[in-house]
């Protein structure tokens, strides 16, 4: 599922120190939750 992929991406430290990227993922999660 999309949410599962986003969750896995947030858990993987591919790019350290990216609060903006994390915030963007959280926005996507919120959008999918609303839909």
C-alpha positions in Angstrom: 0.0 0.0 0.0 1.0 3.6 -0.4 1.0 4.3 3.3 3.2 1.3 3.9 5.7 2.5 1.4 5.7 6.0 2.9 6.1 4.4 6.4 9.1 2.3 5.2 10.7 5.4 3.6 10.4 7.4 6.8 12.0 4.6 8.8 15.0 4.3 6.3 17.7 6.8 7.1 18.6 7.3 3.4 19.0 11.0 3.7 20.0 12.1 7.3 18.6 15.4 8.6 15.7 16.1 6.3 12.9 17.5 8.3 11.4 19.1 5.2 11.2 15.7 3.4 9.7 14.1 6.5 7.1 16.9 6.7 6.2 16.4 3.0 5.7 12.7 3.6 3.4 13.5 6.6 1.4 15.8 4.3 1.0 12.9 1.8 -0.1 10.6 4.6 -2.7 13.2 5.7 -3.9 13.6 2.2 -4.4 9.8 1.7 -6.1 9.5 5.1 -8.6 12.2 4.0 -9.3 10.4 0.7 
